[in-house]
Each structure stands twice: as C-alpha cells, then as structure tokens.
Amino acid sequence: MSTLTTTPQENRATPARPAYRVTGRRVLASEWAKLWSLRSTWITLGLALVFLVAFGLIASSRYRSGIGTGRIDRDFADSTAVSLSLFGTNFAQLALGVLGVLVTAGEYSTGMIRSTLAAVPRRLPVLWSKAAVFGLVALAVGTLGAFAAFLIGSGIVSDTPAAMDLSHAGVLRSLLGAGLYLGLVGVIGAALGALLRSVAGGISVLVAGLMLVPGLISLLPSSWQGDISPCLPSEAGGAMFALTHDSTTLSPGAGLLVLLCWTALALGGAAYRLVRTDV
C-alpha cells in the first residue's frame, strides 16, 4: 500500500516591476535633456545671440557716425532705432535654422534615432517634442537678443532722427515679432531635418528658402514679383517685425499667418515621412 503525498508549492513572490509609461511630459523632458547635452547647442545659440546683438550695434554705430559727419549712406537714410537694432536678424536666422536641422537630422546621421523611436514607438510625439522644445528655445534667444540690441542701440542713436524707445507705437510689437520669427525659423529647420534626414540637405534647403529664392524672384517680371515675393518665408517674417508697411508688403498679422502656413507645411511633410517610412 502506497500513500500519495502532496508537497505544497511555495508561493514565491516576484518583485513588482515599475510601470514606465511614455507620456508627453517625459518625451519633452527627454528632448530637453538631449538638446542641452550637445556642445553645438551652446555654441550655435551663442552665435545667434552675438549675430543679433553685434550686427545691430554695428548698424546703429554706423548710422550715428554718418549723422555726425553729414554723409550718411542712402541705405540708412530712413532707418529707425528698430530697423537698425534688428539688422542682424538675417544672420541670426541662419544660426537658429541650422541648429534646428542638426537637432533632428543629427540623430539620423548618428543612428540615435533608432533608440529614440524604440523608446517612443508612436513616433509623432518625438517630432512634436523636438519642434516644441527647440522652437521655444529659439524664441527665447531671439526675443532676448532683439530687446538687448534695441536697448543698447537706441542709446547709441539717441538725439538723432532714428531715436525711439519702447513707448513708441509699434516698437514692442516689432521686437516681439522678431523673436517669434526666429522661433518659427528654428521649427522650420527642425522639420526640414526630420523630412530630409540629412544635415547637408536640410541646411541647403533652409538657406535656399531663406536667402536664395528671394534673390531669384527678383529676376521674374515685376507683375509676378508683387504676387509671389510677399508670400516667401523671409518676406513674411520681415513683415512681422517691420515698423512700417506699404502696399507691397504684408501686414504683421498676415505675415505671421503666411509663416505659420510654411511651418505647418514643413511639419506635415516631416510627420508624413516619419510615419510612413522606416528609419
């Protein structure tokens, strides 16, 4: 006769694994950390700030010296403290736009994008976070540089026909418009980097869109120039921070709307390729 014995199994408690969830806030924090971990971020943002302030002060000093000698250049004859202070915007936009391309296309060149998308499988939050983080940083740098250049430059051109202060009509709007324009250029650069997935390609398209295409438009018949030129990104952005406007330029609100359309177009193309194609 045999007895059947049962041995009770011991309940082994398995340690609970922490539940990690991909949230929008965590994706933003990740992109923020990645942005500031790059040495190129500090260098390029510093260059953008230097370009914006230094060229504004150079233009203000040149105007002041021309007024003092009575031989002012024709290009500076109708200048104001705002236009002189924002003279370096065209140079700052290149620095911020190029850095925007590096923020996204740089991950494709190093292969880090695979790790990023493995952590965030839905993909699109990565693009929105990169664009939002860098856009806000570019906005802050552009606004800070615009106000710094104006506050110092207005002191240089004081007691001249170009003299202005923050209480003058349109000055505050122009300075804020310049910062917003530079922020949107940074977002466009980030979108181009994600769309083309090439640092060289993204920078080439950015420079062509901001600087080369406006020059080529001047070769078209004058009847076409009036219809096409105001809708270019650089011209629409210029309308955002111009102190005065005429019949050939857009209003600040219309310029902002056109630039937002260009930004949405670039982000839409980047989002489509990110979702539809493999990395």
LUMDREN-513574 format. One record per residue: x, y negated, z negated of N, C-alpha, C, CB in turn; chain. Coordinates in steps of 0.05 Angstrom, whole numbers, m for minus. Each point is the difference from the previous one (the first is absolute). Glycine has a CB too. Layout:
REM LUMDREN-513574
<<X,Y,Z>,<X,Y,Z>,<X,Y,Z>,<X,Y,Z>,A>,
...
***
This chain:
REM LUMDREN-513574
<<17,24,0>,<m17,m24,0>,<18,m25,0>,<m37,25,m25>,A>,
<<31,m42,43>,<16,m24,2>,<m17,m24,m6>,<29,21,35>,A>,
<<m17,m39,m47>,<m14,m26,m7>,<10,m22,18>,<m5,14,m48>,A>,
<<m14,m29,57>,<6,m22,19>,<2,m25,m17>,<m24,23,39>,A>,
<<47,m34,m38>,<4,m25,m15>,<4,m23,20>,<21,26,m38>,A>,
<<m32,m48,30>,<2,m24,17>,<16,m20,m15>,<m44,9,22>,A>,
<<62,m20,m7>,<17,m21,m12>,<m11,m28,8>,<41,31,0>,A>,
<<m49,m46,m18>,<m11,m27,8>,<22,m17,12>,<m34,3,m37>,A>,
<<26,m15,59>,<19,m18,13>,<2,m26,m15>,<m10,22,45>,A>,
<<34,m31,m47>,<5,m25,m14>,<m7,m23,19>,<36,20,m29>,A>,
<<m51,m38,18>,<m6,m24,16>,<23,m20,0>,<m49,6,m11>,A>,
<<61,m7,33>,<24,m18,2>,<m10,m27,10>,<32,39,8>,A>,
<<m28,m59,m24>,<m9,m27,8>,<21,m12,19>,<m25,m6,m44>,A>,
<<15,m1,67>,<18,m13,20>,<m1,m30,m5>,<m7,37,34>,A>,
<<30,m49,m34>,<0,m29,m4>,<m14,m15,22>,<43,4,m24>,A>,
<<m59,m23,17>,<m16,m15,19>,<19,m18,16>,<m41,1,m30>,A>,
<<38,0,56>,<16,m17,17>,<m13,m28,2>,<16,40,27>,A>,
<<0,m61,m28>,<m12,m26,2>,<m12,m5,28>,<34,m17,m33>,A>,
<<m57,5,32>,<m14,m5,26>,<9,m26,12>,<m40,25,m17>,A>,
<<55,m23,38>,<10,m23,14>,<m20,m6,23>,<49,10,m12>,A>,
<<m58,m34,13>,<m19,m8,21>,<12,m23,16>,<m39,14,m29>,A>,
<<34,m13,55>,<9,m21,18>,<m22,m22,m1>,<27,32,30>,A>,
<<m20,m54,m41>,<m19,m22,m1>,<12,m24,15>,<m18,16,m44>,A>,
<<1,m35,51>,<10,m24,14>,<20,m15,m16>,<m43,m2,23>,A>,
<<38,0,m49>,<19,m15,m17>,<27,13,m1>,<m38,m15,m28>,A>,
<<39,42,27>,<25,14,m1>,<15,m2,27>,<m19,31,m34>,A>,
<<4,m31,56>,<13,m3,26>,<12,m28,2>,<m32,33,21>,A>,
<<17,m53,m30>,<11,m27,0>,<25,m3,m17>,<m47,m17,7>,A>,
<<46,30,m30>,<24,m1,m18>,<24,14,13>,<m31,m1,m40>,A>,
<<26,22,54>,<21,14,14>,<13,m17,22>,<m23,44,m10>,A>,
<<6,m57,26>,<10,m17,21>,<14,m24,m11>,<m36,16,30>,A>,
<<27,m27,m52>,<13,m22,m13>,<28,8,m9>,<m45,m18,m16>,A>,
<<47,41,4>,<26,9,m10>,<19,5,24>,<m22,21,m40>,A>,
<<12,m9,61>,<17,5,23>,<10,m26,13>,<m25,43,8>,A>,
<<7,m63,m7>,<8,m25,12>,<23,m13,m14>,<m47,m6,15>,A>,
<<46,5,m42>,<20,m14,m15>,<25,17,m5>,<m36,m27,m21>,A>,
<<35,52,28>,<24,17,m3>,<20,m3,22>,<m28,32,m25>,A>,
<<20,m46,47>,<17,m4,23>,<15,m26,m2>,<m32,27,28>,A>,
<<58,m25,m23>,<17,m25,m1>,<m8,m19,23>,<37,27,m20>,A>,
<<m46,m16,42>,<m8,m17,23>,<m24,m17,m7>,<18,34,31>,A>,
<<m35,m25,m49>,<m23,m17,m8>,<10,m26,m13>,<m28,42,m7>,A>,
<<46,m39,m12>,<10,m24,m14>,<15,m19,19>,<3,27,m42>,A>,
<<13,m15,59>,<16,m16,19>,<m18,m15,19>,<38,32,m4>,A>,
<<m57,m18,17>,<m16,m12,20>,<m20,m20,m11>,<4,41,27>,A>,
<<m15,m35,m50>,<m18,m20,m13>,<16,m25,m8>,<m29,37,m17>,A>,
<<53,m33,8>,<17,m23,m6>,<6,m17,25>,<20,26,m38>,A>,
<<m14,m12,60>,<5,m14,25>,<m25,m16,9>,<34,35,13>,A>,
<<m57,m23,m15>,<m25,m13,8>,<m4,m26,m16>,<m20,44,13>,A>,
<<25,m42,m39>,<m3,m23,m18>,<21,m22,7>,<m18,30,m36>,A>,
<<42,m21,42>,<21,m19,7>,<m6,m14,27>,<34,28,m25>,A>,
<<m43,m12,44>,<m7,m12,26>,<m22,m21,m3>,<13,43,23>,A>,
<<m33,m36,m38>,<m23,m18,m3>,<8,m26,m14>,<m31,40,m1>,A>,
<<46,m38,m20>,<7,m24,m15>,<23,m15,14>,<m14,23,m42>,A>,
<<35,m9,50>,<24,m13,11>,<m7,m15,26>,<29,35,m21>,A>,
<<m43,m22,39>,<m6,m14,26>,<m19,m23,m5>,<8,43,25>,A>,
<<m26,m40,m44>,<m17,m23,m6>,<15,m24,m11>,<m36,33,m9>,A>,
<<56,m27,m8>,<16,m22,m10>,<18,m12,21>,<m1,21,m45>,A>,
<<11,m4,63>,<17,m11,22>,<m16,m18,18>,<28,42,m2>,A>,
<<m53,m34,8>,<m17,m16,17>,<m7,m27,m14>,<m19,42,22>,A>,
<<13,m40,m48>,<m6,m25,m14>,<24,m19,m2>,<m34,26,m27>,A>,
<<58,m14,23>,<24,m17,m1>,<6,m13,27>,<18,30,m37>,A>,
<<m22,m15,58>,<4,m11,27>,<m19,m22,6>,<17,44,15>,A>,
<<m42,m41,m23>,<m19,m21,4>,<8,m25,m16>,<m37,34,8>,A>,
<<45,m30,m33>,<8,m23,m17>,<23,m15,12>,<m17,25,m40>,A>,
<<37,m10,50>,<23,m13,12>,<m7,m15,25>,<29,35,m20>,A>,
<<m48,m24,36>,<m8,m13,25>,<m15,m26,m6>,<m2,44,22>,A>,
<<m15,m43,m43>,<m14,m24,m7>,<19,m22,m10>,<m40,28,m12>,A>,
<<60,m19,m3>,<19,m19,m10>,<17,m14,21>,<2,27,m41>,A>,
<<5,m13,62>,<16,m11,22>,<m17,m13,22>,<34,34,m10>,A>,
<<m60,m29,9>,<m18,m11,21>,<1,16,26>,<7,m44,m20>,A>,
<<7,67,20>,<1,16,24>,<m10,28,m7>,<40,m27,19>,A>,
<<m66,30,m19>,<m12,26,m7>,<m6,15,25>,<m19,m20,m42>,A>,
<<22,46,41>,<m6,18,23>,<m30,m1,6>,<39,29,m12>,A>,
<<m45,m26,37>,<m28,m1,9>,<m16,23,m13>,<14,m22,43>,A>,
<<0,45,m47>,<m14,23,m12>,<m8,m6,m29>,<26,30,30>,A>,
<<m13,m48,m43>,<m6,m7,m28>,<m16,m26,m3>,<41,25,m13>,A>,
<<m48,m37,35>,<m12,m27,m2>,<m26,0,m15>,<22,m11,43>,A>,
<<m39,31,m38>,<m27,1,m13>,<m1,20,m23>,<m20,m13,44>,A>,
<<43,20,m56>,<1,20,m20>,<m12,m10,m27>,<40,20,22>,A>,
<<m49,m1,m38>,<m10,m6,m27>,<16,17,m19>,<m46,m11,17>,A>,
<<43,5,m42>,<14,16,m21>,<m7,29,2>,<2,m40,m30>,A>,
<<m27,46,38>,<m9,28,2>,<13,13,23>,<m44,m12,m20>,A>,
<<44,0,43>,<12,13,24>,<30,3,m3>,<m37,m19,28>,A>,
<<50,0,m41>,<29,2,m4>,<6,23,m20>,<5,m49,10>,A>,
<<m21,51,m31>,<5,20,m21>,<m5,28,10>,<m12,m34,m34>,A>,
<<m7,37,53>,<m7,26,10>,<15,7,26>,<m45,m5,m21>,A>,
<<67,m10,26>,<15,4,25>,<12,28,1>,<10,m49,1>,A>,
<<m4,61,m24>,<13,26,m1>,<m19,23,0>,<36,m21,m25>,A>,
<<m62,16,30>,<m20,22,0>,<6,20,22>,<m34,m31,m19>,A>,
<<42,21,42>,<5,18,23>,<24,19,m6>,<m17,m35,31>,A>,
<<36,27,m47>,<22,17,m8>,<m8,19,m22>,<32,m36,14>,A>,
<<m47,26,m33>,<m9,17,m22>,<m18,23,9>,<4,m39,m30>,A>,
<<m21,33,51>,<m18,20,10>,<15,24,11>,<m34,m36,10>,A>,
<<56,31,2>,<16,23,11>,<11,17,m22>,<12,m28,40>,A>,
<<m2,16,m61>,<11,15,m22>,<m22,17,m13>,<35,m35,m8>,A>,
<<m58,24,2>,<m21,14,m13>,<m12,21,19>,<m10,m40,m28>,A>,
<<7,34,53>,<m11,19,19>,<19,24,4>,<m24,m37,23>,A>,
<<49,32,m22>,<20,22,3>,<0,17,m25>,<28,m28,30>,A>,
<<m30,16,m53>,<m1,16,m25>,<m25,17,m1>,<27,m35,m23>,A>,
<<m49,24,34>,<m25,16,1>,<3,24,17>,<m25,m41,m7>,A>,
<<39,38,30>,<6,24,17>,<16,20,m15>,<m2,m29,41>,A>,
<<23,20,m55>,<17,18,m15>,<m15,15,m22>,<39,m30,10>,A>,
<<m58,17,m22>,<m15,13,m22>,<m14,25,9>,<m7,m45,m21>,A>,
<<m4,45,46>,<m14,24,9>,<17,17,19>,<m42,m26,m4>,A>,
<<54,14,24>,<16,16,19>,<25,12,m13>,<m17,m29,37>,A>,
<<27,16,m58>,<24,11,m13>,<m4,28,m11>,<13,m47,m11>,A>,
<<m38,52,1>,<m5,27,m11>,<m1,21,22>,<m26,m21,m37>,A>,
<<18,13,61>,<1,19,22>,<28,6,9>,<m45,m17,15>,A>,
<<62,m3,m15>,<28,5,8>,<16,17,m20>,<m2,m43,24>,A>,
<<m5,41,m50>,<14,16,m20>,<m14,27,m6>,<16,m43,m20>,A>,
<<m41,46,30>,<m15,25,m5>,<m15,m1,m27>,<34,24,27>,A>,
<<m32,m46,m42>,<m13,m1,m25>,<m31,0,2>,<39,m25,m17>,A>,
<<m48,18,41>,<m29,m1,4>,<m13,27,m4>,<7,m37,33>,A>,
<<8,59,m29>,<m11,27,m4>,<m6,4,m30>,<25,18,39>,A>,
<<m7,m26,m56>,<m5,2,m29>,<m23,m18,m9>,<48,11,m7>,A>,
<<m49,m35,19>,<m22,m18,m7>,<m27,11,7>,<31,m38,7>,A>,
<<m34,49,17>,<m26,10,9>,<m6,27,m13>,<6,m24,43>,A>,
<<14,39,m52>,<m5,24,m15>,<m12,m7,m27>,<38,23,23>,A>,
<<m30,m45,m35>,<m11,m9,m25>,<m27,m13,3>,<46,m6,m17>,A>,
<<m51,m6,40>,<m26,m13,6>,<m11,11,26>,<14,m43,m25>,A>,
<<m26,66,24>,<m8,14,25>,<m21,m15,16>,<10,42,m23>,A>,
<<m25,m60,11>,<m20,m15,16>,<12,m20,19>,<m32,7,m38>,A>,
<<57,m14,34>,<16,m17,18>,<m8,m29,0>,<6,40,28>,A>,
<<m30,m47,m22>,<m8,m28,3>,<6,m17,m25>,<m35,15,32>,A>,
<<30,m5,m57>,<8,m16,m23>,<29,m9,0>,<m35,24,m25>,A>,
<<52,m8,37>,<29,m8,1>,<3,m25,17>,<14,48,m5>,A>,
<<m27,m48,28>,<1,m24,18>,<m12,m24,m13>,<m2,30,40>,A>,
<<m21,m27,m51>,<m13,m24,m13>,<17,m10,m23>,<m45,18,13>,A>,
<<57,0,m29>,<16,m9,m23>,<25,m14,9>,<m18,38,m26>,A>,
<<31,m27,46>,<25,m13,11>,<m7,m28,10>,<19,45,12>,A>,
<<m40,m47,4>,<m7,m26,11>,<m8,m20,m22>,<m15,23,42>,A>,
<<m1,m13,m62>,<m9,m18,m21>,<23,m9,m18>,<m44,23,1>,A>,
<<62,m5,m8>,<22,m7,m18>,<19,m20,14>,<m3,45,m22>,A>,
<<11,m38,46>,<19,m18,13>,<m13,m26,9>,<25,40,16>,A>,
<<m51,m39,m8>,<m14,m24,7>,<m1,m20,m23>,<m27,26,33>,A>,
<<21,m16,m57>,<m1,m17,m24>,<28,m11,m7>,<m39,26,m17>,A>,
<<59,m10,20>,<28,m10,m5>,<7,m21,20>,<13,45,m20>,A>,
<<m18,m41,45>,<6,m20,21>,<m16,m25,m5>,<11,36,33>,A>,
<<m36,m33,m41>,<m17,m24,m6>,<12,m16,m23>,<m40,25,16>,A>,
<<49,m11,m37>,<12,m14,m23>,<26,m14,8>,<m21,33,m31>,A>,
<<38,m20,46>,<25,m12,8>,<m5,m24,19>,<23,45,m5>,A>,
<<m41,m41,24>,<m6,m22,19>,<m12,m24,m14>,<m6,34,35>,A>,
<<m12,m30,m53>,<m13,m22,m14>,<20,m14,m18>,<m44,23,1>,A>,
<<61,m8,m15>,<20,m12,m17>,<20,m16,16>,<m5,38,m32>,A>,
<<14,m27,55>,<18,m15,17>,<m12,m25,11>,<23,42,11>,A>,
<<m48,m41,m2>,<m13,m23,11>,<m3,m23,m20>,<m25,30,31>,A>,
<<17,m23,m55>,<m3,m21,m20>,<27,m11,m9>,<m42,21,m16>,A>,
<<63,m4,14>,<26,m9,m8>,<12,m18,22>,<7,42,m26>,A>,
<<m10,m35,51>,<10,m16,22>,<m14,m27,1>,<11,41,26>,A>,
<<m37,m41,m31>,<m15,m26,1>,<7,m18,m24>,<m37,24,24>,A>,
<<38,m12,m48>,<6,m17,m23>,<27,m13,2>,<m30,30,m28>,A>,
<<50,m15,38>,<26,m11,3>,<2,m18,24>,<20,40,m23>,A>,
<<m32,m32,45>,<1,m15,25>,<m15,m26,m2>,<5,41,25>,A>,
<<m28,m41,m39>,<m15,m25,m3>,<16,m21,m15>,<m42,26,2>,A>,
<<60,m17,m20>,<17,m19,m14>,<21,m12,18>,<m8,25,m42>,A>,
<<17,m9,62>,<20,m10,19>,<m11,m21,18>,<22,44,m1>,A>,
<<m47,m40,10>,<m12,m19,20>,<m18,m20,m14>,<1,36,34>,A>,
<<1,m40,m60>,<m15,m20,m14>,<7,m28,11>,<m3,29,m41>,A>,
<<m16,m47,41>,<4,m28,10>,<5,0,30>,<18,m13,m44>,A>,
<<m28,33,58>,<2,1,29>,<m29,5,11>,<48,18,m1>,A>,
<<m52,m22,27>,<m27,4,11>,<m10,29,m4>,<9,m35,33>,A>,
<<9,54,m37>,<m8,28,m4>,<m7,7,m28>,<30,11,38>,A>,
<<m27,m29,m57>,<m3,6,m28>,<m29,10,m6>,<35,m35,m11>,A>,
<<m37,55,m5>,<m25,12,m9>,<4,13,m27>,<m15,7,48>,A>,
<<m7,m2,m62>,<1,16,m24>,<m24,19,0>,<23,m37,m26>,A>,
<<m25,53,5>,<m21,21,0>,<m28,m11,m1>,<32,28,m23>,A>,
<<m35,m54,16>,<m27,m11,m1>,<m10,m9,27>,<10,m15,m46>,A>,
<<7,14,67>,<m9,m8,26>,<m18,22,12>,<42,m26,7>,A>,
<<m61,17,9>,<m20,18,12>,<14,21,18>,<m36,m36,m3>,A>,
<<30,61,m1>,<10,21,17>,<27,12,m8>,<m25,m22,35>,A>,
<<39,9,m53>,<27,9,m8>,<m1,27,m14>,<16,m47,m3>,A>,
<<m33,49,m17>,<m3,25,m15>,<m9,23,18>,<m10,m26,m42>,A>,
<<m9,20,60>,<m10,20,18>,<22,10,19>,<m46,m21,m3>,A>,
<<63,3,12>,<22,7,19>,<20,18,m14>,<m7,m43,24>,A>,
<<14,36,m48>,<20,16,m15>,<m10,28,m6>,<19,m42,m20>,A>,
<<m44,44,11>,<m12,26,m5>,<m4,15,26>,<m23,m18,m40>,A>,
<<16,4,62>,<m2,13,26>,<26,12,10>,<m37,m31,10>,A>,
<<59,17,m15>,<26,11,8>,<7,25,m15>,<15,m46,10>,A>,
<<m21,47,m36>,<5,24,m16>,<m18,23,9>,<13,m28,m38>,A>,
<<m38,22,44>,<m18,21,10>,<8,10,27>,<m37,m21,m25>,A>,
<<46,3,43>,<10,9,26>,<24,19,m3>,<m16,m43,20>,A>,
<<35,36,m37>,<23,18,m3>,<m8,26,m13>,<29,m40,m5>,A>,
<<m48,40,m13>,<m10,25,m11>,<m12,18,21>,<m8,m23,m42>,A>,
<<m8,12,61>,<m13,16,21>,<21,9,20>,<m42,m26,m6>,A>,
<<62,10,11>,<22,10,18>,<14,24,m12>,<7,m47,17>,A>,
<<m3,47,m44>,<11,23,m13>,<m17,25,3>,<22,m31,m32>,A>,
<<m49,27,30>,<m18,23,4>,<1,10,29>,<m30,m18,m36>,A>,
<<31,0,55>,<2,8,28>,<26,15,5>,<m27,m40,14>,A>,
<<49,31,m26>,<25,15,3>,<m2,28,m12>,<25,m43,m2>,A>,
<<m37,46,m21>,<m4,26,m12>,<m17,18,18>,<5,m20,m46>,A>,
<<m26,9,57>,<m17,15,18>,<14,9,25>,<m39,m25,m17>,A>,
<<56,7,28>,<15,8,24>,<20,22,m6>,<m6,m47,18>,A>,
<<18,46,m41>,<19,21,m8>,<m14,27,m2>,<27,m34,m24>,A>,
<<m51,34,13>,<m15,25,m2>,<m11,10,27>,<m12,m13,m47>,A>,
<<5,m6,64>,<m11,7,26>,<22,11,19>,<m35,m35,m6>,A>,
<<58,22,7>,<21,8,18>,<19,20,m12>,<m4,m44,22>,A>,
<<6,45,m49>,<17,19,m14>,<29,m3,8>,<m38,32,m4>,A>,
<<46,m56,11>,<27,m5,8>,<7,m28,m9>,<m3,30,40>,A>,
<<26,m32,m54>,<8,m27,m10>,<6,m18,24>,<19,21,m42>,A>,
<<m3,m11,61>,<7,m16,23>,<m25,m8,16>,<45,23,2>,A>,
<<m63,m4,3>,<m24,m5,15>,<m18,m20,m14>,<3,45,20>,A>,
<<m7,m42,m46>,<m17,m18,m15>,<11,m29,0>,<m14,38,m28>,A>,
<<40,m41,24>,<12,m26,0>,<m2,m13,28>,<32,14,m37>,A>,
<<m27,2,58>,<m2,m11,27>,<m27,m11,6>,<35,33,14>,A>,
<<m56,m17,m20>,<m27,m9,5>,<m7,m24,m17>,<m14,47,11>,A>,
<<23,m48,m36>,<m6,m23,m17>,<13,m25,11>,<m2,31,m39>,A>,
<<27,m30,46>,<14,m23,10>,<m12,m9,27>,<42,14,m23>,A>,
<<m50,5,40>,<m12,m7,25>,<m27,m14,m4>,<23,39,21>,A>,
<<m39,m28,m40>,<m26,m12,m5>,<1,m28,m12>,<m17,46,m5>,A>,
<<37,m50,m12>,<1,m26,m14>,<16,m21,15>,<m4,25,m42>,A>,
<<23,m17,58>,<18,m20,12>,<2,1,30>,<26,2,m42>,A>,
<<m25,22,54>,<4,2,29>,<m26,m5,16>,<37,32,m9>,A>,
<<m58,m20,0>,<m26,m3,15>,<m9,m29,1>,<m13,46,m14>,A>,
<<15,m62,m7>,<m8,m28,3>,<16,m15,20>,<m13,1,m47>,A>,
<<39,6,50>,<16,m13,21>,<m8,9,28>,<37,m3,m32>,A>,
<<m44,28,35>,<m9,10,26>,<m27,m12,8>,<25,42,m8>,A>,
<<m42,m47,m12>,<m26,m12,6>,<3,m28,13>,<m20,25,m38>,A>,
<<41,m39,31>,<5,m26,12>,<6,1,30>,<17,m15,m44>,A>,
<<m11,39,54>,<5,3,29>,<m26,4,16>,<44,19,m11>,A>,
<<m66,m14,m3>,<m26,3,13>,<m12,m26,8>,<m7,41,m26>,A>,
<<m12,m41,44>,<m14,m25,8>,<m11,m14,m25>,<m11,19,45>,A>,
<<10,m45,m45>,<m8,m16,m23>,<m29,7,m8>,<31,m36,13>,A>,
<<m48,43,7>,<m28,6,m6>,<m2,26,m17>,<m14,m23,42>,A>,
<<33,41,m38>,<1,25,m16>,<12,m4,m27>,<3,26,42>,A>,
<<17,m44,m44>,<13,m4,m25>,<m19,m10,m22>,<42,m11,25>,A>,
<<m60,m6,m18>,<m19,m11,m20>,<m18,21,m11>,<2,m42,23>,A>,
<<m7,64,m8>,<m18,21,m9>,<15,22,m15>,<m30,m10,38>,A>,
<<55,15,m31>,<15,22,m11>,<17,m8,m24>,<0,21,45>,A>,
<<14,m43,m42>,<20,m8,m20>,<m11,m3,m28>,<23,m23,36>,A>,
<<m47,11,m41>,<m9,m3,m27>,<m7,26,m14>,<m18,m44,13>,A>,
<<14,65,2>,<m7,26,m11>,<24,18,m6>,<m42,m3,25>,A>,
<<66,m6,m20>,<24,15,m7>,<4,m1,m30>,<21,m10,45>,A>,
<<m9,31,m57>,<4,0,m29>,<15,m24,m10>,<m1,49,2>,A>,
<<23,m56,11>,<16,m23,m10>,<m15,m26,2>,<41,25,13>,A>,
<<m56,m29,9>,<m15,m25,3>,<m23,m1,m19>,<13,m1,48>,A>,
<<m27,23,m52>,<m22,1,m20>,<11,m5,m28>,<m26,31,30>,A>,
<<49,m20,m36>,<12,m5,m26>,<9,m28,m4>,<15,47,0>,A>,
<<m5,m59,22>,<8,m29,m2>,<m24,m17,m5>,<37,9,31>,A>,
<<m60,m2,m21>,<m24,m16,m5>,<m9,1,m29>,<m14,8,47>,A>,
<<22,14,m61>,<m8,3,m28>,<14,m20,m18>,<m7,48,9>,A>,
<<32,m55,m2>,<15,m18,m18>,<6,m27,13>,<19,40,m22>,A>,
<<m30,m45,46>,<4,m27,13>,<m17,m20,m15>,<10,21,45>,A>,
<<1,m45,m49>,<m14,m21,m14>,<m21,m13,17>,<41,m8,m28>,A>,
<<m35,5,54>,<m19,m12,18>,<m6,19,23>,<16,m46,m12>,A>,
<<m39,43,25>,<m8,17,22>,<m11,m17,23>,<m9,38,m32>,A>,
<<10,m27,56>,<m13,m14,23>,<m16,21,16>,<38,m34,2>,A>,
<<m46,26,21>,<m18,17,16>,<15,25,11>,<m26,m41,12>,A>,
<<52,40,m12>,<15,23,12>,<7,21,m22>,<18,m31,35>,A>,
<<m23,26,m60>,<7,18,m21>,<m25,9,m15>,<45,m22,m5>,A>,
<<m43,44,m9>,<m22,11,m16>,<m1,m15,m27>,<5,45,23>,A>,
<<m29,m44,m35>,<m3,m10,m27>,<13,20,m19>,<m43,m25,12>,A>,
<<49,16,m37>,<12,19,m19>,<m16,25,m4>,<21,m38,m22>,A>,
<<m48,35,20>,<m17,24,m4>,<1,18,24>,<m29,m27,m30>,A>,
<<27,16,54>,<1,16,25>,<27,14,3>,<m33,m31,21>,A>,
<<55,17,m28>,<26,12,1>,<3,23,m19>,<18,m44,13>,A>,
<<m29,41,m37>,<0,23,m19>,<m16,23,10>,<5,m32,m37>,A>,
<<m28,27,49>,<m16,22,11>,<14,15,22>,<m41,m27,m12>,A>,
<<54,12,30>,<15,13,22>,<23,17,m11>,<m12,m38,31>,A>,
<<26,27,m50>,<23,15,m11>,<m10,25,m15>,<27,m43,m4>,A>,
<<m50,41,m10>,<m11,23,m13>,<m8,22,20>,<m16,m30,m37>,A>,
<<6,21,60>,<m6,20,21>,<25,14,10>,<m39,m28,14>,A>,
<<61,14,m10>,<25,12,8>,<10,20,m22>,<12,m41,28>,A>,
<<m15,33,m53>,<8,17,m22>,<m17,25,m1>,<15,m40,m26>,A>,
<<m41,37,29>,<m18,24,0>,<6,18,24>,<m35,m27,m23>,A>,
<<42,15,46>,<6,17,23>,<25,16,m4>,<m21,m34,29>,A>,
<<42,22,m41>,<25,15,m5>,<m5,21,m21>,<27,m41,11>,A>,
<<m42,35,m33>,<m5,20,m20>,<m18,22,10>,<5,m35,m34>,A>,
<<m24,29,52>,<m17,20,11>,<16,20,17>,<m38,m33,m1>,A>,
<<56,22,18>,<17,18,16>,<17,17,m17>,<0,m33,36>,A>,
<<12,22,m57>,<17,16,m18>,<m16,21,m15>,<30,m39,m6>,A>,
<<m54,33,m2>,<m17,19,m14>,<m8,23,19>,<m17,m36,m31>,A>,
<<10,29,55>,<m8,21,20>,<23,20,5>,<m32,m33,21>,A>,
<<56,22,m17>,<22,18,5>,<8,16,m24>,<17,m32,34>,A>,
<<m19,20,m58>,<7,15,m24>,<m19,23,m5>,<18,m42,m20>,A>,
<<m43,39,27>,<m20,21,m5>,<1,21,22>,<m28,m32,m24>,A>,
<<32,23,49>,<m3,18,23>,<25,16,7>,<m33,m32,17>,A>,
<<57,21,m24>,<24,13,8>,<17,9,m24>,<0,m27,42>,A>,
<<17,47,m37>,<17,11,m22>,<24,m19,m4>,<m15,47,11>,A>,
<<26,m45,m35>,<23,m17,m6>,<26,13,9>,<m25,m19,m39>,A>,
***
